[in-house]
Every structure is written in structure tokens, then in C-alpha cells.
Amino acid sequence: MRIIGTVAFSYVRAVYRGDHPLDREHRANTNGDGERALEMADEMLGTWVRVLLTREEVLGVTLPWHLSEGGGFALVPKTGTTVGEAAELVRSDPEAMKRENPVCAEKLDLFRRSPHSPIYLSTSPIPHPDYADLRVRSGLIHLDGLHRSVAWALSDRLAPGERTEAFVAGVPEASSEQGPPPPRPDTDRTGGPRP
């Protein structure tokens, strides 16, 4: 993990809203749920860090329970699983995924082709029912980006040597890799002024 630096929650929320508008038209838009998860993490942990993750780190992110928008079986059991394990479940029977979890399958197909955008994580589970039975209680735990990260794993878009941008609530384990300072909250992700 390469730690870029700390950022204000207002910046995290602005980046999230820019990439995931609440009014985006697509089936089962859960962007409001994602924003509420970020708010819970901020209330609980209060510190946000911008990081760049390796392929292995993304594959190792712990996912909370996910029933696939009312689908036929849980993509992630209540005890949790990793991004890599969820991708393997989909790979094991892609036709069953399409048949029994059509909304989830549509999202995975959409994100296999969509540009990369940051994923949102925390260092411990948030106080939400989907996280109540997680076996893992620390590390990198998903807040938003489940379908994106699983889709990237399925389509081999997590290339070795490339990094995935993430915002982490809480202080992740110390990293020997340090990057440039984070952008000021009044700048965009490229460091330029916000419009």
C-alpha cells in the first residue's frame, strides 16, 4: 500500500459524489447506500487516508454480506469473503450468476468496461447489519466498490504493477511506501482547482 496522505471527509464525499451521483439512472442505483456507509465510517473513525493499492491488496479486501439485490444466492456470505474469493465464485458458474442474480450480473458487466474510479474502505466494520457477522474485524474492509472491484478481478483489470486508488477510513497499517502530499480539499484529484 502506498499512502498518499490524509484527506478531509468533505473531499472524500466530493470525489464520491462526482463519480457516483445519487440520481444516476441505472438499475438498482445504490449510491445513496454507499454514501451512508462513508458517513458511518467517518462518524466511527474520523480520519481518511488516500492510498494506492496493489492488485493483491484489492483482491484481499474483505467484503460484507451481499445478497445481490434480492438475487437467488448470496454473492458474499454473512461471515464475509474477499474480492478475490467473490470473483472465483462468479467464475465457477457465470450462467447461474446471470440467471439467479441478474441485477448483480448487469453491474459486473457494466464495471468490466467502465473506467477505474476509487474504491472506499475502512479499517474496521461499520455499525451496519451487513457487517455484523464478519469474521474479519480489522484490515481493509469494503464500504463502496464491491461490484467494481469484483468486475475488475473478473476481467483481469487489476494488472500486476498497477495501482488502484482508494480512500480508507481509519489509519491503515504503516507502509514504507510514501507518495506525494495529498491534494488540498479545494482541489480536484489532479491537483487543479475545483470548478
Backbone as ProteinMPNN parsed JSONL, in Angstrom:
{"seq_chain_A": "MRIIGTVAFSYVRAVYRGDHPLDREHRANTNGDGERALEMADEMLGTWVRVLLTREEVLGVTLPWHLSEGGGFALVPKTGTTVGEAAELVRSDPEAMKRENPVCAEKLDLFRRSPHSPIYLSTSPIPHPDYADLRVRSGLIHLDGLHRSVAWALSDRLAPGERTEAFVAGVPEASSEQGPPPPRPDTDRTGGPRP", "coords_chain_A": {"N_chain_A": [[0.846, -1.173, 0.0], [0.59, 2.127, -0.912], [0.743, 5.009, 0.793], [-0.729, 8.038, 0.27], [-1.6, 10.285, 1.67], [-3.369, 12.074, 4.331], [-6.795, 13.081, 4.015], [-9.549, 15.38, 3.989], [-12.897, 14.59, 5.078], [-14.848, 15.933, 3.651], [-13.671, 16.223, 1.159], [-13.412, 13.531, 0.359], [-16.138, 12.852, 0.186], [-16.915, 14.621, -1.868], [-15.449, 13.632, -4.073], [-16.577, 11.078, -4.226], [-19.303, 11.699, -4.794], [-18.956, 12.93, -7.255], [-18.181, 10.794, -8.886], [-20.236, 8.971, -8.428], [-23.183, 9.757, -8.72], [-26.248, 10.438, -6.988], [-28.544, 10.498, -8.495], [-28.045, 9.042, -10.78], [-29.042, 7.19, -13.573], [-29.506, 3.93, -13.481], [-30.167, 0.474, -13.195], [-31.15, -0.471, -9.984], [-29.743, 1.551, -8.417], [-27.483, 2.13, -5.98], [-26.11, 4.181, -4.844], [-26.794, 6.032, -2.863], [-26.864, 4.399, -0.582], [-24.173, 3.736, -0.488], [-23.01, 6.244, 0.074], [-24.072, 6.695, 2.626], [-22.752, 4.656, 4.004], [-20.125, 5.619, 3.91], [-20.446, 7.893, 5.507], [-21.078, 6.695, 7.989], [-18.656, 5.401, 8.516], [-16.994, 7.628, 8.715], [-18.072, 8.896, 10.996], [-17.471, 6.949, 12.887], [-14.655, 6.491, 12.708], [-13.292, 8.809, 11.833], [-10.886, 9.688, 10.504], [-9.442, 10.018, 7.297], [-7.63, 8.462, 4.713], [-5.827, 8.722, 1.744], [-4.896, 6.298, -0.584], [-2.849, 4.098, -2.611], [-3.395, 0.983, -3.966], [-2.06, -2.31, -4.376], [-2.574, -4.988, -6.752], [-2.862, -7.416, -5.341], [-3.586, -6.463, -2.827], [-6.105, -5.298, -3.354], [-7.52, -7.601, -4.156], [-7.548, -8.877, -1.716], [-9.263, -7.407, -0.09], [-11.792, -7.302, 2.374], [-15.12, -8.212, 1.962], [-18.466, -7.328, 2.903], [-21.58, -8.978, 3.785], [-23.565, -9.705, 0.956], [-26.401, -9.887, -0.842], [-26.926, -9.652, -3.483], [-28.788, -7.733, -4.575], [-31.375, -8.833, -3.998], [-31.145, -11.278, -5.237], [-30.787, -14.782, -6.253], [-28.886, -16.157, -4.721], [-26.413, -15.563, -2.173], [-23.845, -13.413, -3.032], [-21.81, -12.749, -1.382], [-21.235, -14.294, 1.672], [-22.731, -13.977, 5.006], [-20.645, -14.007, 6.822], [-18.623, -12.857, 5.463], [-16.213, -12.371, 2.79], [-13.416, -12.32, 0.517], [-12.519, -9.971, -2.111], [-11.21, -11.378, -4.158], [-12.087, -14.031, -3.655], [-14.848, -13.749, -4.059], [-14.858, -13.14, -6.781], [-13.925, -15.579, -7.793], [-16.093, -17.221, -7.123], [-18.071, -16.234, -8.86], [-16.822, -16.811, -11.299], [-16.89, -19.584, -11.184], [-19.446, -20.412, -11.894], [-20.747, -18.767, -14.112], [-23.137, -18.647, -15.59], [-25.148, -19.34, -13.768], [-24.948, -17.158, -12.107], [-25.851, -15.089, -13.79], [-28.451, -15.975, -14.24], [-29.643, -16.274, -11.675], [-28.994, -13.981, -10.282], [-29.593, -11.454, -11.697], [-29.468, -8.566, -11.62], [-27.129, -8.027, -10.232], [-25.317, -9.313, -11.934], [-25.585, -7.698, -14.198], [-24.468, -5.31, -13.23], [-21.83, -6.152, -12.77], [-21.052, -6.696, -15.406], [-21.259, -4.101, -16.509], [-19.249, -2.706, -15.051], [-16.957, -4.044, -15.81], [-16.164, -2.819, -18.098], [-16.133, -0.108, -17.571], [-14.419, 2.993, -16.739], [-11.713, 3.034, -14.356], [-12.312, 3.918, -10.978], [-12.0, 5.408, -7.697], [-12.047, 3.137, -4.882], [-13.731, 2.574, -1.759], [-12.924, 2.183, 1.584], [-12.62, 0.814, 4.939], [-10.93, 0.562, 8.126], [-12.054, -1.038, 9.975], [-15.125, -2.852, 10.679], [-18.202, -1.187, 9.888], [-21.014, 0.079, 11.863], [-23.402, -1.529, 10.844], [-26.029, -3.689, 9.753], [-25.186, -5.466, 7.651], [-22.536, -5.904, 8.183], [-22.353, -7.099, 10.613], [-21.831, -9.865, 11.165], [-19.28, -10.362, 10.241], [-16.273, -12.194, 10.024], [-13.712, -11.161, 9.919], [-12.304, -8.474, 11.58], [-10.666, -6.326, 11.29], [-8.29, -4.582, 9.171], [-8.447, -4.157, 5.629], [-11.529, -3.196, 4.795], [-14.446, -3.324, 2.918], [-16.376, -0.489, 1.913], [-17.574, 0.856, -0.242], [-17.752, -0.079, -3.636], [-17.869, -2.732, -4.305], [-19.002, -4.186, -6.569], [-17.474, -3.016, -8.599], [-14.759, -3.663, -7.915], [-14.858, -6.487, -7.892], [-15.651, -6.948, -10.534], [-13.398, -5.904, -11.879], [-11.503, -7.757, -11.059], [-12.53, -10.064, -12.281], [-12.219, -9.453, -14.98], [-9.544, -9.223, -15.333], [-8.46, -6.675, -14.894], [-6.956, -5.724, -12.882], [-4.004, -5.238, -13.009], [-0.731, -6.623, -12.493], [1.653, -4.595, -10.893], [0.298, -2.226, -11.443], [-1.633, 0.327, -9.81], [-4.474, 0.784, -7.666], [-6.609, 3.374, -6.84], [-7.716, 4.333, -3.603], [-9.818, 5.333, -0.88], [-9.459, 5.343, 2.543], [-11.082, 4.884, 5.568], [-10.017, 5.531, 8.786], [-6.833, 4.601, 10.198], [-4.634, 3.017, 8.204], [-2.451, 0.101, 8.365], [1.008, 0.799, 8.931], [2.98, 1.907, 6.201], [5.798, 1.431, 4.154], [5.978, 2.719, 1.835], [5.747, 5.862, 0.615], [4.011, 8.524, -0.86], [3.496, 11.493, -2.889], [2.378, 14.578, -1.278], [-1.085, 14.804, -0.191], [-3.804, 16.161, -2.235], [-5.042, 19.476, -1.661], [-8.185, 20.084, 0.008], [-9.628, 21.883, -1.606], [-9.034, 21.334, -4.185], [-9.083, 19.394, -7.238], [-8.806, 15.823, -8.041], [-6.546, 15.79, -9.624], [-5.039, 17.799, -8.723], [-5.625, 20.267, -9.651], [-7.575, 23.361, -9.625], [-10.838, 23.199, -8.147], [-13.856, 23.31, -10.036]], "CA_chain_A": [[0.0, 0.0, 0.0], [1.297, 3.398, -0.932], [-0.064, 6.032, 1.441], [-0.541, 9.364, -0.309], [-1.735, 11.208, 2.796], [-4.712, 12.244, 4.871], [-7.695, 13.999, 3.309], [-10.766, 15.713, 4.72], [-14.076, 13.85, 4.639], [-15.543, 16.723, 2.628], [-13.031, 15.895, -0.118], [-13.814, 12.153, 0.044], [-17.536, 12.891, -0.242], [-16.981, 15.302, -3.162], [-14.961, 12.691, -5.089], [-17.598, 10.037, -4.333], [-20.474, 12.228, -5.488], [-18.585, 13.175, -8.643], [-18.147, 9.514, -9.598], [-21.42, 8.151, -8.137], [-24.322, 10.627, -8.4], [-27.442, 9.784, -6.448], [-29.614, 10.44, -9.492], [-27.629, 8.316, -11.989], [-30.048, 6.212, -13.977], [-29.183, 2.543, -13.797], [-30.98, -0.431, -12.389], [-30.722, -0.667, -8.601], [-28.746, 2.533, -8.016], [-27.255, 2.056, -4.538], [-25.145, 5.216, -4.481], [-27.202, 6.59, -1.573], [-26.393, 3.472, 0.447], [-22.722, 3.888, -0.414], [-22.692, 7.49, 0.769], [-24.372, 6.495, 4.051], [-21.662, 3.837, 4.566], [-18.992, 6.523, 4.118], [-20.764, 8.737, 6.664], [-20.927, 5.865, 9.192], [-17.224, 5.205, 8.735], [-16.432, 8.892, 9.182], [-18.504, 9.083, 12.379], [-16.819, 5.953, 13.737], [-13.192, 6.511, 12.665], [-12.898, 10.199, 11.783], [-9.697, 10.008, 9.72], [-9.441, 9.433, 5.953], [-6.316, 8.398, 4.084], [-5.834, 8.37, 0.317], [-3.851, 5.299, -0.793], [-2.806, 3.339, -3.863], [-3.333, -0.426, -3.595], [-1.61, -3.29, -5.358], [-3.563, -5.993, -7.173], [-3.054, -8.366, -4.239], [-4.319, -5.789, -1.753], [-7.513, -5.192, -3.757], [-8.105, -8.945, -4.094], [-7.666, -9.263, -0.309], [-10.228, -6.583, 0.65], [-12.912, -8.051, 2.929], [-16.446, -7.756, 1.553], [-19.545, -7.719, 3.805], [-22.705, -9.725, 3.219], [-24.204, -9.105, -0.221], [-27.38, -10.821, -1.402], [-27.059, -9.388, -4.91], [-30.037, -7.028, -4.853], [-32.508, -9.747, -3.987], [-30.883, -12.396, -6.137], [-31.038, -16.158, -5.849], [-27.943, -16.616, -3.697], [-25.532, -14.5, -1.704], [-22.525, -13.283, -3.639], [-20.922, -12.756, -0.221], [-21.953, -14.792, 2.856], [-22.778, -13.044, 6.146], [-19.347, -14.0, 7.5], [-17.699, -12.104, 4.628], [-15.269, -13.04, 1.9], [-12.559, -11.323, -0.12], [-12.798, -9.659, -3.505], [-10.722, -12.498, -4.961], [-12.962, -15.192, -3.472], [-16.127, -13.456, -4.724], [-14.623, -13.286, -8.226], [-13.852, -17.016, -8.079], [-17.46, -17.754, -7.06], [-18.733, -15.865, -10.114], [-16.157, -17.59, -12.367], [-17.21, -21.008, -11.076], [-20.713, -20.684, -12.581], [-21.244, -17.469, -14.579], [-24.532, -18.736, -16.051], [-26.005, -19.284, -12.576], [-24.92, -15.765, -11.66], [-26.749, -14.324, -14.668], [-29.827, -16.461, -14.1], [-30.177, -16.105, -10.324], [-28.656, -12.648, -9.769], [-29.473, -10.652, -12.913], [-29.07, -7.177, -11.381], [-25.71, -8.08, -9.88], [-24.588, -9.673, -13.158], [-25.565, -6.495, -15.045], [-23.49, -4.374, -12.668], [-20.489, -6.69, -13.036], [-20.77, -6.464, -16.835], [-21.057, -2.667, -16.694], [-17.974, -2.27, -14.48], [-15.824, -4.652, -16.526], [-15.788, -1.903, -19.18], [-16.11, 1.281, -17.102], [-13.12, 3.474, -16.261], [-11.433, 2.847, -12.933], [-12.584, 5.01, -10.05], [-11.562, 4.957, -6.377], [-12.896, 2.326, -4.016], [-13.832, 3.18, -0.428], [-12.67, 1.123, 2.544], [-12.383, 1.219, 6.322], [-10.022, -0.345, 8.824], [-12.87, -1.917, 10.815], [-16.502, -2.884, 10.19], [-19.099, -0.118, 10.329], [-22.173, -0.435, 12.605], [-24.489, -1.762, 9.895], [-26.339, -5.121, 9.807], [-24.432, -6.262, 6.678], [-21.179, -6.105, 8.698], [-22.46, -7.632, 11.969], [-21.3, -11.218, 11.324], [-17.966, -10.522, 9.601], [-15.219, -12.833, 10.815], [-12.576, -10.241, 9.937], [-12.684, -7.258, 12.3], [-9.708, -5.257, 11.005], [-7.661, -4.721, 7.855], [-9.132, -3.342, 4.63], [-12.912, -3.666, 4.733], [-15.22, -2.605, 1.898], [-17.511, 0.411, 2.155], [-18.216, 1.046, -1.541], [-16.919, -0.527, -4.745], [-17.919, -4.197, -4.388], [-19.17, -4.65, -7.953], [-16.332, -2.559, -9.397], [-13.543, -4.432, -7.645], [-15.056, -7.868, -8.351], [-15.629, -6.91, -12.007], [-12.006, -5.725, -12.304], [-10.828, -9.051, -10.856], [-13.03, -10.995, -13.295], [-11.761, -9.088, -16.315], [-8.087, -9.048, -15.266], [-8.109, -5.256, -14.969], [-6.06, -5.43, -11.77], [-2.733, -5.708, -13.56], [0.426, -6.544, -11.608], [2.432, -3.379, -11.075], [-0.568, -1.054, -11.458], [-2.22, 0.636, -8.505], [-5.867, 1.207, -7.609], [-6.812, 4.434, -5.852], [-8.727, 4.055, -2.586], [-9.895, 6.182, 0.299], [-9.612, 4.444, 3.683], [-11.459, 5.484, 6.85], [-9.168, 4.962, 9.818], [-5.411, 4.649, 9.858], [-4.184, 1.683, 7.799], [-1.135, -0.291, 8.862], [2.093, 1.625, 8.403], [3.522, 1.496, 4.914], [7.107, 2.014, 3.875], [5.843, 3.465, 0.581], [5.107, 7.159, 0.77], [3.884, 9.242, -2.115], [3.444, 12.944, -2.758], [1.339, 15.004, -0.336], [-2.429, 14.755, -0.766], [-4.28, 17.453, -2.71], [-5.836, 20.24, -0.709], [-9.614, 19.829, -0.237], [-10.21, 22.772, -2.611], [-8.514, 20.955, -5.497], [-9.611, 18.12, -7.723], [-7.853, 14.73, -7.865], [-5.316, 16.028, -10.377], [-4.346, 18.907, -8.091], [-6.106, 21.518, -10.224], [-8.669, 23.958, -8.845], [-12.204, 22.685, -8.348], [-14.704, 24.284, -10.754]], "C_chain_A": [[0.891, 1.236, 0.0], [0.365, 4.44, -0.338], [0.281, 7.378, 0.829], [-0.634, 10.416, 0.787], [-3.164, 11.307, 3.272], [-5.492, 13.264, 4.039], [-8.92, 14.234, 4.182], [-11.937, 14.892, 4.194], [-14.856, 14.62, 3.582], [-14.969, 16.441, 1.24], [-13.436, 14.49, -0.578], [-15.244, 12.147, -0.496], [-17.675, 13.55, -1.617], [-16.509, 14.384, -4.295], [-16.016, 11.608, -5.318], [-18.798, 10.536, -5.14], [-20.178, 12.521, -6.957], [-18.615, 11.907, -9.479], [-19.458, 8.734, -9.493], [-22.619, 9.028, -7.766], [-25.539, 9.835, -7.927], [-28.531, 9.617, -7.489], [-29.199, 9.729, -10.78], [-28.665, 7.247, -12.307], [-29.374, 4.894, -14.338], [-29.937, 1.679, -12.805], [-30.351, -0.619, -11.014], [-29.558, 0.252, -8.226], [-28.636, 2.515, -6.491], [-26.268, 3.123, -4.069], [-25.51, 5.912, -3.166], [-26.753, 5.716, -0.419], [-24.881, 3.596, 0.627], [-22.33, 5.14, 0.345], [-22.982, 7.372, 2.266], [-23.294, 5.638, 4.718], [-20.429, 4.705, 4.825], [-19.227, 7.397, 5.351], [-20.623, 7.957, 7.969], [-19.456, 5.676, 9.537], [-16.576, 6.479, 9.253], [-16.811, 9.142, 10.633], [-17.746, 8.162, 13.326], [-15.302, 6.167, 13.834], [-12.586, 7.9, 12.505], [-11.689, 10.597, 10.963], [-9.788, 9.308, 8.378], [-8.052, 9.539, 5.347], [-6.504, 8.005, 2.62], [-4.651, 7.46, 0.066], [-3.91, 4.764, -2.224], [-2.544, 1.89, -3.487], [-2.799, -1.28, -4.735], [-2.767, -4.212, -5.721], [-3.892, -6.929, -6.011], [-3.84, -7.735, -3.097], [-5.794, -5.637, -2.106], [-8.185, -6.56, -3.665], [-8.324, -9.408, -2.658], [-8.623, -8.422, 0.51], [-11.382, -7.463, 1.115], [-14.23, -7.402, 2.514], [-17.475, -8.186, 2.596], [-20.633, -8.472, 3.045], [-23.321, -8.971, 2.053], [-25.089, -10.148, -0.881], [-27.676, -10.529, -2.863], [-28.404, -8.787, -5.274], [-31.216, -7.986, -4.984], [-32.351, -10.951, -4.88], [-31.105, -13.743, -5.501], [-30.076, -16.715, -4.818], [-27.021, -15.465, -3.338], [-24.209, -14.536, -2.461], [-21.471, -13.319, -2.544], [-21.721, -13.272, 0.969], [-21.887, -13.786, 4.0], [-21.446, -12.96, 6.878], [-18.284, -13.257, 6.698], [-16.842, -12.991, 3.747], [-14.387, -11.951, 1.294], [-13.027, -11.048, -1.546], [-12.388, -10.831, -4.388], [-11.607, -13.725, -4.861], [-14.322, -14.971, -4.129], [-15.98, -13.597, -6.236], [-14.56, -14.757, -8.612], [-15.231, -17.659, -8.034], [-18.201, -17.454, -8.365], [-18.144, -16.677, -11.266], [-16.584, -19.053, -12.36], [-18.514, -21.364, -11.786], [-21.326, -19.374, -13.072], [-22.695, -17.506, -15.056], [-25.504, -18.705, -14.877], [-26.058, -17.861, -12.042], [-25.891, -14.929, -12.488], [-28.212, -14.701, -14.44], [-30.415, -16.081, -12.737], [-29.917, -14.725, -9.725], [-28.517, -11.668, -10.931], [-29.02, -9.212, -12.687], [-27.579, -7.117, -11.068], [-24.872, -8.384, -11.125], [-24.507, -8.476, -14.105], [-24.53, -5.495, -14.549], [-22.06, -4.866, -12.93], [-20.111, -6.47, -14.502], [-20.486, -4.992, -17.111], [-19.657, -2.254, -16.234], [-16.757, -2.969, -15.083], [-15.285, -3.697, -17.58], [-15.62, -0.457, -18.721], [-14.715, 1.694, -16.645], [-12.945, 3.201, -14.77], [-11.822, 4.105, -12.168], [-12.207, 4.508, -8.662], [-12.565, 4.008, -5.726], [-12.781, 2.906, -2.605], [-13.823, 2.062, 0.606], [-12.608, 1.69, 3.955], [-11.452, 0.203, 6.965], [-10.738, -1.223, 9.837], [-14.315, -1.851, 10.327], [-17.335, -1.719, 10.728], [-20.298, -0.729, 11.055], [-23.414, -0.54, 11.709], [-24.769, -3.263, 9.9], [-25.538, -5.983, 8.827], [-23.026, -6.615, 7.166], [-21.173, -6.847, 10.039], [-21.774, -8.98, 12.157], [-19.944, -11.438, 10.649], [-16.988, -11.2, 10.541], [-14.026, -11.898, 10.976], [-13.022, -8.939, 10.585], [-11.706, -6.109, 12.1], [-9.052, -5.543, 9.658], [-8.334, -3.778, 6.891], [-10.511, -3.938, 4.391], [-13.716, -2.74, 3.831], [-16.277, -1.689, 2.487], [-18.296, 0.622, 0.868], [-17.237, 0.63, -2.632], [-16.91, -2.031, -4.913], [-18.011, -4.662, -5.837], [-17.995, -4.235, -8.822], [-15.114, -3.442, -9.174], [-13.683, -5.889, -8.085], [-15.018, -7.922, -9.879], [-14.204, -6.755, -12.522], [-11.228, -7.027, -12.144], [-11.247, -10.045, -11.935], [-12.46, -10.714, -14.68], [-10.26, -8.804, -16.368], [-7.668, -7.598, -15.445], [-7.289, -4.808, -13.772], [-4.684, -5.967, -12.154], [-1.624, -5.627, -12.514], [1.224, -5.28, -11.923], [1.602, -2.117, -11.143], [-1.205, -0.884, -10.087], [-3.659, 1.095, -8.659], [-6.011, 2.237, -6.507], [-7.922, 4.029, -4.893], [-8.678, 5.137, -1.519], [-10.238, 5.256, 1.459], [-9.973, 5.255, 4.919], [-10.686, 4.761, 7.944], [-7.724, 5.014, 9.349], [-4.956, 3.24, 9.492], [-2.805, 1.379, 8.393], [-0.065, 0.549, 8.185], [2.635, 1.038, 7.11], [4.868, 2.161, 4.72], [7.059, 2.839, 2.597], [5.11, 4.767, 0.86], [5.086, 7.861, -0.572], [3.905, 10.731, -1.887], [2.355, 13.34, -1.772], [-0.03, 14.974, -0.998], [-2.827, 16.116, -1.298], [-5.034, 18.165, -1.604], [-7.307, 19.981, -1.009], [-10.239, 20.737, -1.28], [-9.664, 22.498, -4.013], [-9.156, 19.658, -5.938], [-8.521, 17.05, -7.586], [-6.555, 14.949, -8.611], [-4.511, 17.163, -9.774], [-4.771, 20.26, -8.63], [-7.257, 22.079, -9.412], [-10.006, 23.31, -9.169], [-13.007, 23.739, -9.094], [-15.706, 24.923, -9.815]], "O_chain_A": [[1.815, 1.363, 0.803], [-0.69, 4.724, -0.905], [1.433, 7.81, 0.861], [0.175, 11.343, 0.824], [-4.066, 10.701, 2.694], [-4.92, 14.179, 3.447], [-9.281, 13.395, 5.008], [-11.975, 14.537, 3.016], [-15.465, 14.01, 2.703], [-15.708, 16.422, 0.255], [-13.762, 14.28, -1.747], [-15.526, 11.512, -1.512], [-18.464, 13.092, -2.443], [-17.117, 14.366, -5.365], [-16.316, 11.26, -6.46], [-19.252, 9.861, -6.064], [-21.056, 12.376, -7.807], [-19.023, 11.931, -10.64], [-19.765, 7.925, -10.368], [-23.03, 9.039, -6.605], [-25.816, 8.731, -8.397], [-29.352, 8.705, -7.391], [-29.919, 9.8, -11.776], [-29.104, 6.502, -11.431], [-28.744, 4.776, -15.389], [-30.292, 2.121, -11.712], [-29.157, -0.895, -10.903], [-28.514, -0.215, -7.771], [-29.595, 2.848, -5.794], [-25.657, 2.98, -3.009], [-24.619, 6.338, -2.432], [-26.31, 6.224, 0.611], [-24.374, 3.565, 1.748], [-21.417, 5.107, 1.171], [-22.224, 7.89, 3.086], [-22.956, 5.87, 5.879], [-19.762, 4.544, 5.847], [-18.312, 7.614, 6.145], [-20.109, 8.489, 8.952], [-19.06, 5.776, 10.698], [-15.711, 6.428, 10.128], [-15.966, 9.558, 11.426], [-17.415, 8.556, 14.445], [-14.728, 6.039, 14.915], [-11.482, 8.148, 12.988], [-11.489, 11.792, 10.746], [-10.167, 8.138, 8.312], [-7.386, 10.569, 5.454], [-7.246, 7.075, 2.304], [-3.526, 7.784, 0.446], [-4.893, 4.958, -2.939], [-1.585, 1.594, -2.774], [-3.055, -1.006, -5.908], [-3.809, -4.207, -5.066], [-5.06, -7.2, -5.735], [-4.668, -8.397, -2.471], [-6.652, -5.829, -1.244], [-9.299, -6.668, -3.153], [-9.193, -10.243, -2.405], [-8.792, -8.685, 1.701], [-11.894, -8.277, 0.347], [-14.428, -6.2, 2.692], [-17.38, -9.293, 3.127], [-20.597, -8.58, 1.819], [-23.571, -7.768, 2.133], [-24.61, -11.152, -1.408], [-28.601, -11.113, -3.426], [-29.084, -9.275, -6.176], [-31.958, -7.945, -5.965], [-33.342, -11.584, -5.243], [-31.553, -13.843, -4.358], [-30.419, -17.66, -4.107], [-26.867, -14.513, -4.102], [-23.542, -15.569, -2.518], [-20.376, -13.847, -2.74], [-22.793, -12.738, 1.255], [-21.084, -12.853, 3.969], [-21.149, -11.938, 7.495], [-17.173, -13.047, 7.184], [-16.763, -14.204, 3.942], [-14.611, -10.768, 1.55], [-13.826, -11.797, -2.109], [-13.144, -11.232, -5.273], [-11.858, -14.392, -5.864], [-14.891, -15.903, -4.697], [-16.878, -14.116, -6.9], [-15.09, -15.143, -9.654], [-15.514, -18.556, -8.828], [-18.88, -18.325, -8.909], [-18.883, -17.175, -12.115], [-16.633, -19.692, -13.411], [-18.679, -22.498, -12.234], [-22.32, -18.913, -12.512], [-23.409, -16.51, -14.941], [-26.574, -18.105, -14.98], [-27.104, -17.411, -11.575], [-26.666, -14.148, -11.937], [-29.095, -13.843, -14.448], [-31.553, -15.619, -12.657], [-30.567, -14.347, -8.75], [-27.441, -11.107, -11.136], [-28.253, -8.684, -13.492], [-26.861, -6.259, -11.581], [-23.828, -7.768, -11.335], [-23.478, -8.262, -14.745], [-23.801, -4.9, -15.343], [-21.183, -4.073, -13.273], [-18.976, -6.1, -14.802], [-19.568, -4.67, -17.866], [-18.957, -1.533, -16.945], [-15.63, -2.517, -14.879], [-14.104, -3.744, -17.924], [-15.012, 0.342, -19.434], [-13.922, 0.856, -16.216], [-13.92, 3.146, -14.02], [-11.671, 5.221, -12.667], [-12.103, 3.298, -8.46], [-13.766, 4.071, -5.987], [-11.84, 3.641, -2.304], [-14.607, 1.116, 0.523], [-12.551, 2.906, 4.141], [-11.216, -0.876, 6.421], [-10.111, -2.058, 10.489], [-14.694, -0.903, 9.639], [-17.187, -1.319, 11.883], [-20.579, -1.916, 10.891], [-24.344, 0.26, 11.813], [-23.832, -4.049, 10.037], [-25.236, -7.134, 9.145], [-22.393, -7.523, 6.627], [-20.105, -7.189, 10.548], [-21.188, -9.221, 13.212], [-19.506, -12.579, 10.502], [-16.882, -10.832, 11.711], [-13.405, -11.847, 12.038], [-14.026, -8.36, 10.171], [-11.888, -5.035, 12.672], [-9.238, -6.614, 9.079], [-8.756, -2.693, 7.291], [-10.645, -5.038, 3.857], [-13.666, -1.518, 3.974], [-16.982, -2.052, 3.429], [-19.526, 0.575, 0.87], [-16.048, 0.942, -2.567], [-16.036, -2.566, -5.595], [-17.18, -5.453, -6.284], [-17.558, -4.998, -9.684], [-14.504, -3.916, -10.132], [-12.726, -6.469, -8.598], [-14.424, -8.833, -10.454], [-13.831, -7.405, -13.499], [-10.395, -7.366, -12.984], [-10.412, -10.789, -12.449], [-12.245, -11.638, -15.464], [-9.766, -8.217, -17.33], [-6.646, -7.314, -16.071], [-6.96, -3.627, -13.659], [-4.26, -7.021, -11.679], [-1.575, -4.675, -11.734], [1.438, -4.946, -13.088], [2.133, -1.028, -10.925], [-1.3, -1.832, -9.308], [-4.021, 1.717, -9.658], [-5.589, 2.008, -5.373], [-8.935, 3.46, -5.3], [-7.646, 5.767, -1.287], [-11.187, 4.476, 1.378], [-9.266, 6.196, 5.28], [-10.698, 3.533, 8.02], [-7.441, 5.429, 8.225], [-4.893, 2.363, 10.354], [-2.095, 2.273, 8.856], [-0.203, 0.956, 7.032], [2.733, -0.18, 6.956], [5.055, 3.323, 5.083], [7.997, 3.579, 2.304], [3.96, 4.751, 1.299], [6.052, 7.789, -1.331], [4.287, 11.192, -0.812], [1.49, 12.524, -1.456], [-0.136, 15.102, -2.217], [-2.268, 17.129, -0.879], [-5.599, 17.527, -0.715], [-7.657, 19.688, -2.152], [-11.299, 20.4, -1.808], [-9.809, 23.322, -4.916], [-9.703, 18.912, -5.125], [-7.437, 17.332, -7.076], [-5.543, 14.341, -8.26], [-3.418, 17.467, -10.251], [-4.33, 21.294, -8.128], [-7.853, 21.369, -8.602], [-10.272, 22.926, -10.308], [-12.863, 24.932, -8.824], [-16.5, 25.763, -10.238]]}, "name": "protein", "num_of_chains": 1, "seq": "MRIIGTVAFSYVRAVYRGDHPLDREHRANTNGDGERALEMADEMLGTWVRVLLTREEVLGVTLPWHLSEGGGFALVPKTGTTVGEAAELVRSDPEAMKRENPVCAEKLDLFRRSPHSPIYLSTSPIPHPDYADLRVRSGLIHLDGLHRSVAWALSDRLAPGERTEAFVAGVPEASSEQGPPPPRPDTDRTGGPRP"}
